[in-house]
Amino acid sequence: MDWQMFRDRKHGTWIALMLALVCALDGCASKRAAGLIEGLGTYTFDGGLQLSVTTRGMSLMQYEMRQGSSGPVLLRDVCGRDVSRWFLYFDNQRRLWAHSDDTGTVVWIRSASGRFTKHQLTRRSRLVGDVPAAVRRKLPRAARQSLGLVVAERADR
């Protein structure tokens, strides 16, 4: 391969434009299978699900999930103030976990019909045992304690 063509400004510009075009058409910058979300923006997941995280009104952090960019809204919720600690996590089972210091921890579960149902997590919730490790690590200690996720610390520490 002739590497000289990559050093040539004309070819370098052409390659950069082609990469930008491919990313724009494919949405490669925001496509992901699952993961942690801590910032505003639009995220596209495998299967065409698109999550938008925005602020609304008096700095309320809002999120909504659609099937594709112009599809119907599958879920919409407010997670609290954007100045509070918050995060979202989309897991490999296509569940959306949301936490904020204002509203606590919820999980949205998609049924076979495609509808999402919101479940508030409490210590007695059957879903507490399903909390992904990434969510457990990210939850503040007080939230982990209220959900019964903290193992009692040893007295000699």
Summary of the structure (lengths in Angstrom):
residues: 157
radius of gyration: 20.2
end to end distance: 60.8
largest distance: 67.3
contacts: 404
relative contact order: 0.10
helix: 25%
strand: 36%
